[in-house]
Amino acid sequence: MGSLSNHKNHHDTNLMDQCDQVVVLMVPFPAQGHLNQLLQLSCLISSYKLPVHYVGSAIHNRQAKTRSNGLNPNDVAKIHFHDIPTPPFDSPPPNPNSSTKFPEHLQPVWDAMLNLRKPIGCYLQEISKKSRRVIIIHDPMMSVVVQEVSTIPNAESYAFNCLSAFSLVSLSSKALDKLFPIQLPKDLPSLEDYIPDKAQYFVSLQSEPSSYRDGDLYNTCRLIEAPCLDLLEKEEIVEKRKSWAIGPILPAKLSFKRQHKCLEWLDKHEPKSVIYVSFGTTTSLSDEEIKELALGLEKSKVKFIWVLRDADKGDVFDGKVRRAELPEGFEERVEGVGMVVRDWAPQPEILAHPSTGGFMSHCGWNSCIESITMGVPIAAWPMHSDQPSNTIFITEILKTGLVVREWTQRRELVKASTIQNAVERLMVSEEGDEIRKRAEELAATVRQATQEGGASRLELDSFIDHIMR
């Protein structure tokens, strides 16, 4: 009899422990730059000994895990991945010859995500019964899907912004010229400039449900974006929302899971001699653009690693991917000087490598924050969305990069001579050395912010205290 009552007491204590818990649910948007940042954040929050559930479709959970660049596998193993049944969706290939670079081919998968509202609502109900408090951290583009949070008394939600504060301000207001002592371009793009109607409609659906959130998290650092963060916070104070700038959320120590062949190749070259060329996971180059880029790199005689891949499809595992053609004999001619990578490349590890001295980039915020953290200057070539405003932030405000192609010339083919010129300026000129020096100084400041007692670390601690209250 005694053993049975002991067992019952043990069971009750277990239940009480469970009910005493604060549980965190991550709801990412299904695009690589978003999946990635929420997984990095999951590992950070989990390091505070909180249970973290990463909630999404089976395909995108698998994508997040297989591409967990730089994260320690042991940290990823502590995250509870929860696959939500998702209706089948089309996964068409990207169109490299499209008149805009926006990844319209991903629209079917985004539309399919709207069906997750009910299953995520049920999952939330279930978890809320077993926990003292449920914290949802969601991508702003998933506000529709998590809106049941407003019906659950012990649940609250926070939007995690995967964009720079500068971009968010430049998209929502014209107050930038008051914030910065520079002549900002008159033609700062608006949402309508580069987002097709269907995607704009998807964005507009998030508007009302996003008002249910209790606060905001930003993958940026107050030391570099204070004026913009202050402006965003002013708008939120009225609604009694708090916000925390906790970035960069990259792990302080990158985990080199496996030695990718490009890292071995980098080992053979002298410090800061290689430019890394990659346009992210939502950009596809046309055959013509690839030819000009190849010739520009070859003529510059600067060492390079070039990740040549099409944009991700909605389902990155469904095989069939276009293999872009390079000019005949190109790879033989650049052997030893350049390397073309056609598979998934470990970007944070490449940027952290001592041989990497520059980054030709589309300036997605993920890539920007990684290059800022690693102290690598950028040759900026914006393609769509927030990338033109990030380019201004990097080149005009932080002054840690230069522009390859102006946004106003986005409809024109960028010639090999333009590319050669940008590469040489960044990699083998006094101007490039100055930019690199600034990038390295900024990196030291930003990295310091994530250490114990640093600005971003204090904000993360404050957020954890807030949700544990």
C-alpha positions in Angstrom: 0.0 0.0 0.0 2.8 2.4 1.0 4.5 2.1 -2.4 1.3 2.9 -4.2 0.7 6.2 -2.3 4.4 7.1 -2.8 3.8 6.5 -6.5 0.7 8.7 -6.4 2.6 11.5 -4.6 5.4 11.2 -7.1 2.8 11.5 -9.9 1.3 14.6 -8.3 4.7 16.3 -7.9 5.4 15.6 -11.5 2.2 17.2 -12.5 2.9 20.2 -10.3 6.4 20.5 -11.8 4.8 20.5 -15.2 2.2 23.0 -14.3 4.9 25.2 -12.8 6.7 25.3 -16.1 6.9 28.1 -18.6 6.9 26.4 -22.1 8.0 28.2 -25.2 6.5 27.5 -28.6 8.4 28.7 -31.7 6.3 29.2 -34.9 8.6 30.0 -37.9 7.7 31.2 -41.4 8.6 28.6 -44.0 11.5 30.3 -45.7 15.2 29.4 -44.9 16.2 32.8 -43.5 13.3 32.7 -41.1 13.5 29.0 -40.1 17.2 29.5 -39.4 16.8 32.5 -37.1 14.0 30.9 -35.1 16.1 27.8 -34.6 19.1 29.8 -33.4 16.8 31.6 -31.0 15.3 28.3 -29.9 18.8 27.1 -28.9 19.5 30.4 -27.0 16.3 30.2 -25.0 16.7 26.5 -24.3 20.1 27.4 -22.8 18.1 29.0 -20.0 16.8 25.5 -19.2 13.3 26.3 -20.6 11.5 23.7 -22.7 11.3 24.9 -26.3 8.9 23.4 -29.0 9.6 24.2 -32.6 6.3 23.9 -34.4 5.8 23.7 -38.2 5.2 21.3 -41.1 7.3 18.1 -41.2 9.1 19.4 -44.3 10.2 22.7 -42.8 11.1 21.2 -39.5 13.4 18.8 -41.4 14.8 21.7 -43.4 15.6 23.7 -40.3 17.4 20.7 -38.7 19.4 19.6 -41.8 20.6 23.1 -42.4 21.4 24.1 -38.8 24.5 26.0 -39.8 27.0 26.7 -37.0 24.7 25.4 -34.3 25.9 22.7 -31.9 24.0 19.4 -32.6 23.7 18.8 -28.9 21.8 22.1 -28.5 19.5 21.3 -31.5 18.8 17.9 -29.9 17.3 19.6 -26.9 14.6 21.3 -29.0 11.2 19.5 -29.3 10.2 19.5 -33.0 6.5 19.2 -33.4 5.3 18.4 -36.9 1.9 19.9 -37.7 -0.1 18.2 -40.4 -0.1 20.5 -43.5 -2.2 20.2 -46.6 -0.2 19.2 -49.7 1.2 22.3 -51.7 2.7 22.8 -55.1 6.5 23.2 -55.1 7.2 24.8 -58.5 10.8 25.6 -59.5 11.8 29.3 -59.4 11.9 31.3 -62.6 15.5 32.6 -63.1 14.3 34.9 -66.0 11.5 36.6 -64.0 11.3 40.4 -64.4 11.6 40.7 -60.6 13.7 38.6 -58.3 10.9 38.2 -55.7 10.4 34.4 -55.1 6.8 34.2 -56.3 7.1 30.4 -56.7 7.0 30.1 -52.9 3.4 31.6 -52.7 1.7 28.1 -52.7 3.6 27.0 -49.6 2.9 30.3 -47.8 -0.8 29.9 -48.6 -0.8 26.3 -47.3 0.5 27.7 -44.0 -2.8 29.6 -43.4 -4.4 26.1 -42.7 -2.2 25.7 -39.6 -4.3 28.1 -37.5 -6.6 25.3 -36.2 -4.1 22.6 -35.5 -1.7 25.1 -33.8 -4.7 26.4 -31.8 -5.4 22.9 -30.6 -1.8 22.2 -29.8 -1.7 25.5 -27.8 -4.9 24.5 -25.8 -3.4 21.1 -25.0 0.0 22.5 -23.8 -1.6 25.4 -21.9 -3.4 22.9 -19.7 -0.1 21.4 -18.6 1.8 24.6 -18.1 1.9 27.6 -15.9 2.4 29.8 -18.9 2.8 29.3 -22.6 5.0 31.7 -24.5 4.6 31.8 -28.3 7.4 33.4 -30.3 6.3 33.7 -33.9 7.4 35.2 -37.1 5.3 38.3 -37.9 4.3 36.5 -41.1 2.6 33.8 -39.0 0.4 36.2 -36.9 -2.7 34.7 -38.6 -1.7 31.2 -37.6 -1.1 31.9 -33.9 -4.1 34.2 -33.2 -5.9 31.7 -30.9 -3.4 32.9 -28.3 -5.8 35.7 -27.5 -8.4 33.1 -26.3 -6.1 31.3 -23.9 -5.7 33.0 -20.5 -2.2 31.7 -19.6 -0.7 32.2 -23.1 1.1 35.2 -24.6 2.8 35.9 -27.8 5.8 37.8 -29.1 6.8 38.6 -32.6 10.4 37.8 -33.6 11.4 40.2 -36.3 13.8 38.6 -38.8 14.4 42.1 -40.5 16.6 44.9 -39.5 15.0 47.7 -37.5 16.2 50.1 -40.3 14.2 48.2 -42.8 11.1 48.1 -40.6 11.3 51.8 -40.2 12.0 52.5 -43.8 9.0 50.4 -44.9 6.6 51.9 -42.4 7.5 55.6 -42.2 9.4 58.4 -43.8 11.1 59.4 -40.6 14.5 58.1 -41.5 15.9 61.4 -42.7 15.3 62.8 -39.2 17.2 59.9 -37.6 20.3 59.8 -39.8 22.7 62.6 -40.7 23.0 61.3 -44.3 21.3 62.2 -47.5 19.0 59.1 -47.9 18.0 58.2 -51.4 14.7 59.6 -52.5 13.7 56.3 -54.0 13.8 54.1 -51.0 11.6 51.2 -52.1 8.2 50.8 -50.7 6.5 47.4 -50.2 4.5 48.0 -53.4 7.7 48.3 -55.4 8.8 44.8 -55.1 6.1 42.6 -53.6 3.6 41.0 -56.0 -0.1 41.4 -55.2 -0.6 37.9 -53.9 2.3 38.3 -51.4 1.0 41.7 -50.4 -2.4 40.2 -49.7 -0.7 37.5 -47.5 1.1 40.3 -45.6 -2.1 42.3 -45.2 -3.8 39.2 -43.6 -1.3 39.4 -40.7 -2.2 43.0 -39.8 -5.1 42.5 -37.4 -3.9 39.3 -35.7 -0.5 40.9 -35.1 -2.2 43.3 -32.7 -2.7 40.4 -30.3 1.0 40.2 -29.5 2.4 41.2 -26.2 5.8 42.4 -27.4 8.6 42.3 -30.0 12.0 40.7 -30.3 14.6 41.9 -32.8 17.6 40.1 -34.2 19.7 43.2 -34.0 21.8 45.1 -31.5 21.0 48.4 -29.9 24.6 49.5 -30.4 24.0 49.6 -34.2 20.3 50.3 -34.5 19.3 52.4 -31.5 17.6 55.3 -33.4 15.4 52.9 -35.4 14.6 50.7 -32.4 13.6 53.8 -30.4 11.3 54.9 -33.1 9.7 51.4 -33.4 9.3 51.3 -29.6 7.6 54.7 -29.5 4.9 53.3 -31.7 4.5 50.2 -29.5 4.5 52.0 -26.0 1.0 53.2 -26.7 -0.2 49.6 -26.9 1.8 48.7 -23.7 4.1 46.4 -25.7 7.6 45.8 -24.6 10.5 45.1 -27.0 14.0 43.6 -26.7 16.9 43.8 -29.1 18.7 40.5 -28.5 20.9 40.1 -31.6 23.0 38.9 -33.1 21.5 35.5 -32.1 24.2 33.4 -33.8 26.0 31.1 -31.4 29.1 32.7 -29.9 31.1 29.6 -30.7 30.2 28.1 -34.1 30.0 24.3 -34.2 31.9 22.8 -37.2 29.8 19.7 -37.5 31.5 18.4 -40.6 34.4 19.7 -42.6 32.8 21.0 -45.8 35.1 20.8 -48.8 35.0 24.6 -49.2 36.4 25.0 -45.6 39.3 22.7 -46.5 39.8 24.8 -49.7 39.8 28.0 -47.6 42.5 26.6 -45.3 45.0 26.7 -48.2 44.7 30.5 -48.7 46.2 33.5 -47.0 44.2 35.6 -44.5 41.4 37.9 -46.0 42.3 36.9 -49.6 39.0 35.3 -50.6 35.6 36.8 -51.5 32.6 34.7 -50.7 29.8 35.1 -53.3 26.3 34.0 -52.4 22.8 35.5 -53.0 20.9 33.6 -50.4 18.0 31.1 -50.7 15.4 33.2 -52.5 17.3 34.4 -55.6 17.9 32.7 -58.9 20.3 34.1 -61.5 19.5 33.9 -65.2 22.1 32.2 -67.6 23.1 35.6 -68.8 23.7 36.9 -65.2 25.7 33.8 -64.3 27.9 34.3 -67.4 28.7 38.0 -66.5 29.3 37.1 -62.9 31.7 34.3 -63.8 33.6 36.6 -66.2 33.8 39.4 -63.7 35.2 37.1 -61.0 37.7 35.6 -63.4 38.9 39.0 -64.6 39.4 40.3 -61.1 41.9 37.6 -60.4 40.7 37.7 -56.8 40.2 34.3 -55.0 36.6 33.4 -54.6 34.1 30.8 -53.3 30.8 31.1 -55.3 27.7 29.4 -54.1 25.8 28.8 -57.3 22.3 27.5 -56.5 18.8 28.4 -57.6 16.3 29.7 -55.0 14.8 27.1 -52.6 11.6 25.5 -53.7 8.7 25.3 -51.3 9.8 21.7 -50.6 13.6 21.7 -50.7 13.7 17.9 -50.6 11.7 17.1 -53.7 14.8 16.6 -55.9 14.7 18.2 -59.4 16.9 21.3 -59.3 18.2 23.2 -62.3 22.0 23.0 -62.7 23.1 26.4 -64.0 25.5 26.4 -66.9 28.9 28.2 -66.4 30.9 29.5 -69.4 32.8 26.7 -71.1 36.1 25.9 -69.4 35.5 28.4 -66.6 36.1 26.0 -63.7 39.3 24.7 -65.3 40.6 28.2 -65.9 40.0 29.3 -62.3 41.2 26.2 -60.6 43.1 27.0 -57.4 41.8 30.6 -57.6 38.1 30.0 -57.4 35.7 27.3 -56.2 32.1 26.9 -57.3 29.8 25.2 -54.7 26.5 23.9 -55.9 25.2 22.3 -52.7 24.3 23.7 -49.3 27.2 25.8 -48.0 28.0 26.5 -44.3 27.8 30.3 -44.6 28.5 31.3 -41.0 31.6 29.0 -41.0 32.8 30.4 -44.3 32.4 34.0 -43.1 34.2 33.2 -39.8 37.2 31.7 -41.7 40.3 33.8 -41.5 40.9 33.5 -45.3 37.5 35.2 -46.0 38.0 38.9 -46.6 34.8 40.0 -48.4 31.2 38.9 -49.1 29.3 39.6 -52.3 25.7 39.4 -51.0 22.1 40.1 -51.8 21.9 41.7 -48.3 19.2 39.7 -46.7 19.2 40.5 -43.0 20.5 37.0 -42.1 23.5 37.5 -44.3 24.0 41.1 -43.1 23.9 40.2 -39.4 26.3 37.2 -40.0 28.8 39.4 -41.9 28.5 42.2 -39.2 29.2 39.6 -36.5 32.2 38.1 -38.4 33.6 41.5 -39.4 33.4 40.8 -43.1 32.7 43.7 -45.4 30.0 43.4 -48.1 29.8 44.1 -51.8 26.0 44.7 -51.8 23.8 43.6 -54.7 20.2 43.8 -53.5 17.6 41.6 -55.2 14.2 42.1 -53.5 12.2 42.8 -50.3 14.1 44.3 -47.5 17.5 44.0 -49.3 17.6 47.5 -50.9 17.1 49.1 -47.5 19.6 46.8 -45.8 22.1 47.8 -48.5 21.7 51.5 -47.6 22.1 50.6 -43.9 25.3 48.6 -44.6 26.9 51.0 -47.1 25.7 54.5 -46.0 25.2 54.1 -42.2 27.5 51.4 -41.0 29.9 52.1 -43.9 31.0 48.4 -43.9 30.3 47.8 -47.5 30.0 49.1 -51.1 27.3 48.8 -53.7 27.8 46.5 -56.8 24.5 47.5 -58.5 22.2 50.4 -57.5 18.6 49.4 -56.8 17.4 51.9 -59.5 19.3 49.8 -62.1 17.7 46.5 -61.1 16.2 45.9 -64.5 19.5 46.2 -66.3 22.0 43.3 -66.8 25.1 43.8 -64.5 28.1 43.6 -66.8 31.3 41.6 -66.0 33.3 44.9 -65.9 31.0 46.3 -63.1 31.4 43.1 -61.1 35.2 43.1 -61.6 35.4 46.7 -60.5 33.4 46.0 -57.3 35.4 42.9 -56.4 38.7 44.8 -56.9 37.5 47.8 -54.9 36.5 45.6 -52.0 39.4 43.2 -52.0 42.5 44.9 -53.4 42.3 48.6 -52.8 42.9 51.1 -50.0 39.2 51.9 -50.0 38.5 48.2 -49.4 41.1 48.0 -46.6 39.4 51.0 -44.8 36.0 49.4 -45.1 37.4 46.1 -43.8 38.9 47.8 -40.9 35.6 49.4 -40.0 33.8 46.1 -40.4 36.3 44.4 -38.0 35.9 47.2 -35.4 32.1 46.9 -35.6 32.3 43.1 -35.2 34.2 43.4 -32.0 31.6 45.8 -30.6 28.7 43.7 -31.6 30.2 40.4 -30.4 30.9 42.1 -27.0 27.2 43.0 -26.8 26.2 39.3 -26.7 28.7 38.4 -24.0 27.7 38.4 -20.3 26.9 41.9 -19.2 26.8 43.1 -22.9 23.8 45.2 -24.2 22.1 42.4 -26.2 22.7 39.7 -23.5 21.2 42.0 -20.8 18.1 42.4 -23.1 17.8 38.6 -23.6 18.1 38.1 -19.8 15.4 40.7 -19.3 13.1 38.9 -21.8 13.7 35.6 -20.0 12.9 37.2 -16.6 9.8 38.8 -18.1 8.4 35.5 -19.4 9.3 33.6 -16.2 7.7 36.2 -13.9 
